[in-house]
């Protein structure tokens, strides 16, 4: 998938959801170029790798394969796999006005 490029402003995508069992998710260096309000990447038996990704809220899941790379969030990042490792760099930038609501990071793996 290719997104149209804008040189001075990040492209804002309201929602993108995938469910691709047996296919890898390989995200290039789009962290400064594309902002997802909501991103859901689901797979199985194939890895998910991100060079750079930015989302207000993201749900990244696979099984029997690793998740790796760079993930930037604002409100919530959920990164889950089973039977494989998670090796990620995570950064949060908050835009919330209510300081009582912290950003949420949920990393989970089993048997790895």
C-alpha positions in Angstrom: 0.0 0.0 0.0 1.3 3.5 -0.8 0.1 6.7 0.7 0.2 10.1 -1.2 3.1 12.2 0.0 2.8 15.7 1.3 6.1 17.5 1.9 5.2 19.8 4.8 2.2 18.2 6.7 1.7 14.6 7.8 -1.1 12.8 5.9 -3.9 12.1 8.4 -5.7 8.7 8.1 -8.8 8.4 10.2 -8.8 4.6 10.4 -7.0 1.6 8.8 -7.6 -2.0 9.7 -6.1 -5.1 8.3 -6.6 -8.8 9.0 -4.0 -10.7 6.9 -3.2 -14.2 8.3 -0.1 -15.7 6.6 1.0 -12.3 5.3 3.8 -10.1 6.7 3.1 -6.5 7.6 6.2 -4.5 6.7 5.8 -0.8 7.4 8.4 1.6 6.0 9.7 4.9 7.6 6.3 6.7 7.6 6.3 8.0 11.2 6.8 11.6 10.2 4.7 11.4 7.0 1.5 9.7 8.1 -0.6 10.0 11.2 -3.3 7.3 11.9 -6.1 8.2 14.3 -6.7 4.4 14.7 -4.6 1.6 13.3 -5.3 -2.1 13.6 -2.8 -4.6 12.1 -3.8 -8.2 12.7 -2.0 -11.3 11.3 -0.8 -14.8 12.2 2.2 -16.9 11.3 3.9 -13.9 9.8 5.9 -11.0 11.4 4.9 -7.4 11.8 7.8 -5.0 11.4 7.7 -1.2 11.5 10.6 1.2 10.6 8.6 4.1 11.9 4.8 4.3 12.6 2.7 7.0 14.4 -0.9 6.5 15.6 -3.1 8.1 18.2 -4.4 4.6 19.0 -3.0 1.3 17.6 -3.7 -2.4 18.0 -1.0 -4.6 16.6 -1.4 -8.4 16.9 0.0 -11.6 15.4 0.8 -15.1 16.6 3.7 -17.5 16.0 5.8 -14.6 14.7 7.6 -11.6 16.1 6.7 -7.9 16.3 9.6 -5.5 15.9 10.5 -1.9 15.1 9.5 1.6 16.1 6.0 2.6 17.2 4.9 6.1 18.2 1.6 6.7 20.0 -0.5 9.4 21.6 -3.3 7.6 23.6 -2.9 3.9 23.3 -0.6 1.2 21.9 -1.4 -2.5 22.2 1.2 -4.8 20.8 0.5 -8.5 21.3 2.0 -11.8 20.0 2.2 -15.4 21.1 5.0 -17.9 20.6 7.4 -15.2 19.5 9.3 -12.1 20.9 8.4 -8.4 20.9 11.4 -6.2 20.1 10.2 -2.6 19.8 11.1 1.0 20.5 8.1 2.9 21.8 7.6 6.7 22.2 4.5 8.6 23.4 3.6 12.2 22.6 0.5 13.2 24.5 -2.1 15.6 23.2 -4.6 14.9 25.9 -6.0 18.0 27.8 -6.9 15.9 30.8 -3.7 15.1 32.7 -5.6 12.4 34.8 -5.8 10.1 31.8 -2.4 8.6 31.1 -1.4 7.1 27.8 -1.6 3.3 27.7 1.0 0.9 26.6 0.1 -2.8 26.5 2.8 -5.2 25.5 2.1 -8.9 25.7 3.7 -12.2 24.5 3.6 -15.7 25.7 6.0 -18.6 25.3 8.7 -16.4 23.9 
